């Protein structure tokens, strides 16, 4: 079982005005040139996957989202496991430490030295407001964990109107998922809740996982201060399946579903 809980608080001094998702500004790119230049003419190393794109994809794994970012390869393993590459080899185990910085709203999900090759699984990317990817070394700005690049999961901005939504999904191997999103406007305070519960029976014998993710966000104002608080929780209970052995073993319908070393 793997449980992760994070809480971050952002306070900004300025006009007390909350920005809604529908009022988002057009994408802006800062370069050394003095004249505006179309993005497709630049050798840019950044990619933004919007919240609308994430909803349209309806991904069951983070790999299905980030494959749309050039220079990024997320190799999916069993269950929620994955291996990451950003303009780099596919690194495994301790070799991935300090290679990729994973953040949520600009706050690292792991402290320096506490890295995990699978650390993207603990963030609620399925209900994110967007995902930023920066390819290439970013240590001078983001710290020592961004040797090959960084991935920033963005929480959803408040919508113009309050409301609630429930999305249900089913699939083979006893797969089912429930996604709930709600927003409540209380004067100058806006509360959001995003809840993701998933069960997968697994393709192989004695495999599968149960996972829960909760993201709570509060946007408000205190006199001349704008405040934003984010609470993130994830719990993963997974039975990881081992690899089958033997030449052309994957062609055997019975053998490829076996689990030679179940947890």
Secondary structure, DSSP 8 states (H G I E B T S, - for coil): -EEEEEEEEEEEES------GGG--------S-SS---GGGS---EEEEEHHHHHHHT-SSHHHHHTTSTTEEEEE-STT-EEEEESS----GGGGTTTEEEEETTEESS-TT---TTGGGGS-GGG-SEEEEEES--HHHH-TT-SSEEEEEE-----SS-EEEEEEEEETTTEEEEEEEEEEEETTEEEEEEEEEEEE--SSTT-EEEEEEEEEEEEEEETTEEEEEEEEEEEEEEE------STTGGG-TTGGG--TT--
